């Protein structure tokens, strides 16, 4: 690759992440990245991505198998397929000689995750996982404060993943991640980000963990009286139901995600048809969902620090909130789409410092562009990325251990769990 030329890439999966997150980076930075081929089964999405990036017809493919069968026709492969395809697509891309940017999670099962990490390390290529929050100004600032020692000895940590009620309904009740057999456990699909941040921020490994949770609300017995199978039937309970699909998707003020997921055509008529005939118009109490809507993971680190992660899908606003209590200071943080705020309370002086961090220039508080920028740098410099496959593994092990603990109602010894995984790998 030429030092001054943009790196070239192929895209497997032209959905929301491929199009709006990583494809957008190439449009904003054509001197750094250029997409030369795309694989996407939906012809409208495939054509839209190809038009935006000037990809000729002979480089547009309906399946990832067709694209990767061409051999290496670019420097990079962006794998933004659904969770169940992460392993086969990544293995094929590595065999073809690509460096890979892989949407999280690594894979939906433990055995597949271990296989992917092993393949990444054996390939000698850069495989970077999209743990985008590490690349945000907010979490970079938080990380620097924690590593500075200003808090003294960290004793307890609380981290909350507050999933907005409408996001829960869209993604984990009606959507792609609603059913574990079709995707991943929610603690992995949603919280591998959060577990990755905890692994990154804290100096000690988890010694043991216990997890509880379940599917409390989105069940048939909680449907309002008279509720119909679809919100468009019409449902008599719609006026008092916060999850009414008409309220979420037919609002003309909503023109981006998640509306863009249900229909390429954003006219009112097309949106309504999508609700009448597609999965997005189903009553949230009458879907085939089985993933949790709340889960708590309690962890004890090897150095004695106690950590609690709470995830739930009933928040008024999408946010992450955290508290780190140390021997010298307390840190409280709030990360939303609007801004990030970090407060530091010094025990000795009583001084309170407030740090306000504006949103980044891309999604996830700037992390979407940040992860691409870091990936390109890692490839050019021939070094592992900050969130390479091996670095991402620990957060995934914690997620799988948490799900085992929740389902079996046991305390998991992480030393033993890691040893078992090493043997399986």
N, C-alpha and C positions, 0 to 999 in steps of 0.2 A: 504494500500500500504506500502511496506517495504521501510524504509528510504534509504537503500543503493541500491535498485533495480531500474532499469529504469522504468519510467512510460510507460504504454502500451496505444496504440491508434488505432482507426479505422479511415479510410479515406473515405469520401464520395466525389468522383470526382477526378480522377487521371489525370487531364489535366496538363497544364503548372505550375500552382501554387502548386497543390498538389504534383506533381512529383519533379519539379526542385527547388522549394523554401522550402517547409516544409518537404517533403520526404527526401531531401538532408540533412537536419539537423540531422535526425535520422542516416543516413549513416555516417556522420562526428562525431556524438556523441552517439554511441550505448550504452554507459553507462548511458545516460540520457533519451532516448526515443526509443521505439521500436514499429513499426507498426505490428499489428497482423491480420488485415482484411482490405479488400478494396472493395468498390462498384464503378463500372465504366461501363457504357453501351458499350463503345468501347472495344471489346475483345482484341485488340492489346495493348491498353494503360493499360488495366487491367492486362494483362499477364506481361507486362514490369515492372509495379510497383511491382507486386507479386514476380517476379524473383529477383528484386533488394533487396527486404526485406525478402525473404525467407518465404512468406506467402503460406500455403498449399492450395490445391484446394478447400477444404471444407470451406475455409474462403475467397473465392473470389466470389463476387456477381455481377450480372448484374445491379441491381437496389439498390438504397439506402433503399427502403422499405424492401427488403429481408434482408439486413444487419441488420437494426435496429429492425426488427422483432425478431432477435435472443435474444433480451434483452441486458443487459450490459455485454459485454465480454471483456471489457478493461476499462481503467481509463478515457480516453479522446476520443472525436470525433473531427476530423478536417473536417469542412464543407467548401469545396472548389468547390461547385457546382455553376452553373450559377445563376445570380441574382434572377430570378423568383422562384428558389427553396430554397432560403435562409430561408424563414420562415417555410415551412413545414418540411424541414430536421432538422432545429434547434429544433422545437417543439417536433419532434419525438425523437431526441437525448436526450433532457431534460427529457422527459417522461421515457426514458430507464435508466436514471440515470447518463448520461455522463456530464462531464465538456466539454465545447465547445470552440474551436477556430474557429471563423467565419470570412471568407473572406469578405472584404467590398464590397458594402455597406451593412448595416444591412438588408435592404429589398428595393424593387424598388418603393413602394408606401408609402405614409404617414401613412395610417391606418395599414398596415402590419408592419411598423417600430415601431409604438406605441405598437402594439400587441406583438412584439418580445421583446421589452424592459420590458413590464409588465411580460411576461412569464419568462424571465431571472431572474427578481428580485423575483418572487414568487417561483422559483425552488430551491433557495439556492445554486445553483451551480455556478462555475466560467464561465462566458461567456465573452470572450475577442475578441474584434473586431480588425481586422488586419490593423489598422492605423499604418503601419510599419514605417512611417517617424519619428514618435516620438522616435523610438528606434535607430536612426542613430547617429553616432558621430557628424555629422554636425549639425543636428537640436537640439541635446542635448546641444551642445556648444552654439548655437544661443539662446536657451531658457535660459541658465544660465546667459548669458550676459544681456539679457533683464530684467531678474528678479534681477540682481545685482544693478540696478539703475544707471548704468554708462551713460545711455542716458538722464537721467533727466526725465522730463515729456514727454511722447511720444505724439506727436501731429498728425502726419500723417504716414500712412503705405501704401506701394505699394507692392503687391505680384503678380508675373506673373507665370502662369503655361504654359510653352512653349512646346506644343506637337509637336514633329517632324513631318514633312509632311508625311513621309512614315508610321509612327505610326498611324497618323490620318487615312490614307487610309486603313491600315490593320485592325484596331480595330473598327473604328467609321464610315467607309464608306462601306467596304466589310464585316466586321467581326461581332462578337457576339453582340457588343454594338451599331450597326448602326441604329437600329430602336427602338424607345421608347416603342412601344407595346410589343416588344420581350425582352427588358432589362430594362434600366433605363434612365432618362434624363442624358445627358452628364455632366451637372454641378454636379450631384450626383455621377455618375459612376467614373468620373475622379477627380473631385475637392472636394469630401468629405475629402480627404487627406489634401488639402490646407486649407479648412475651419476649419478642426480639428486643424491644426497648429495655426491658428489665434486665435481660442478659447483658446487653451492651453497657447499661448504666452502673451495674453493681459488680463489685470485684470478686464475688464468691459464687460458686455454683449452688444450685438448689440441692439440698440433702434429702428432703422428703416433702411430699405434697399430699393434700387431700382435696377433693373437689365434690361439690354438690350442685344440683340444679335440675332443670327439666323444662317441659313444655306445659306452662301453667294456663295460659289464656286462650291461645288460638286452637280451640277444640270445639267439636260440635255442640257439646252441652252448654257452651257459653254464648251460642248464637242468640240474638235478640228474638223475641216472639215475632213470628211471621217472616223471618228472614228468608230470602229466596236464594237459589243456587248462584245467581249472578246479581251483581249490583244494578245491572241494566234491565232487569226483568219487567218492571222496575221493582226495587225492594222498598217496602213500606217503612223499614227501619233506617233507611238511608239518611234521613234528616238528622238523626241523633247518633249516627255511627261515625266515629272519627276515621274509620278505615274504608269508608265508601270509595270505591275506585273512581267514581265520577268526580268526586271532590279532588282526588289526587292527580288524575290524569287529564281531565277536561278543562282545567283552569287555563284560560288563554294566556295568562301571565307566565305559565311554565312552558318553556320552549327547549330546555336542555335536558340533562339526565334528571329523573328516570324516564321522562316522556319519550325520549329518543330511542329507548329500548323497546317500547311496545309497537312503534310504527316509524317507518322511514318518512312517511307522509304525515305531516303535523297539522293538517287541516282538521277542523272539528269533526267532520264526517269520518275521516280515516281513523281518528282516535276512537270515536265511538264504535266503529266496526271492530277495531282491535279489542275493545272491552267486551263486545258482544260475542266474539268468536275465539278469542285467545285466552291464555291463562291469567292475564292481568285483570280481567273483569270478574273473577270468581270471588265469592264470599270468603273472607279470611277464615271463617269458621267451618268451611266445607271444602277444604283443599286436601291434598295428599301430603301435607307437610308433617315432618316428624322431628325436625331439629329443635333444640331447646329455644326458649325465649328468655332464659336467664341462667347464669352459671357463675359460681364463685370458686376460685382456686386459692387455697391457703398454702403458703410455702414457707419452709424454714431453710435458710441458707446454711452452708457449711460453717460460716463465721458467726452464726447465731441470729442474724437479721431475720425478722418476720416480715413477710410480704403477702399482701392480699390483692388479688385481681378480681374485680367484679365486672361482669358483662351482662347487659340486659337490653331488651328491645322495646322499652316503654318510655323513652325520654322525650321531653318536649322539643329538644334541640340536639342535633348531632354534636357530640363533644367528647373529649377525653379530659378527665380531671385527675390530679395526682397530689399526693402529699408525702414528703420525705421528712421524717423527724430524726434529727441527729443530736449528738451531745452538745453541740455549740449553736445550732440554728435549726429552724424549721423552714422548709420550702413547700409552697403551695403553687400549683400550676393549673391553668385552664387553657385548653387548645380547642378552638372552634374554627369554622370556615371564615369567620369575620376577623378574628385576631387571636393572638396568644398573650396571656398575662402570666408572669412569674412573680411571686412575692417571696421575699426572704425576710425572716424575723430573727434577729440576732439575740441570743439568750443573754449575753453579757451586757450589751449596751441598750437593748430594747429597741434598737433602730429597725425600722421597716423599709426595705427597698422594693420598689415596684418596677418591673421591667415589662414594657409593652412591646410586643413584636407584631408588626403588621403582616397580613397574609402575603404569601409568596405570589410569584407571577404565574403559577400553574396550579393544578389541582393538588389536593392533599397538602395545603399550606406551602406549596413550592416544591414538594417532594417528587412530583411526577417528572418535572424537567430535571430536578437534581439527580435522580437516579440514572437518567439517560446520560447526562453530562459526565457523571462518574464512570459509567460503563464505557463510554467512548475514550475517556482518559486511561482507564485500565487497559483497554485493548491496545491503544497507541503506545503505552509505556511497557506493555508486556508484563503486567503484575496482576495479582489477584485483586478483585474488587472488595470494597468494605463489606458488602453483603454477598460474598461468594457462597457457594453451596455448602461448604464446610462451616462457615460462620453462621449460616441460617439454620443449620441442623439442630442446634440446641433448643431453639424456640419450638421447633416442630416436635422434638422429643417431649418437651414439657406439655405440649398440647395433647399428644397421644397418651401420655401418662395421666393427664387430668381426665381425659375421657374414660380411661380404664378405671380410675378411681371413682368417678361418678357412677358408672354403670355397675361396678362390682361392690361399691360402698366399702372401699379399702383405702388404707394409707399406702402410698407408693414410696418405696425406698429408691431414690433416684440413682444412687451408686449401683445398686443391683440392676436397675432398669437399664442403665447405660451399658453395664457389663453384658447383659443379655443381648442388647442391640449390637454390640461389638461382635459378639459370637455369631449372630445371625448375618451380619454383613460379611 
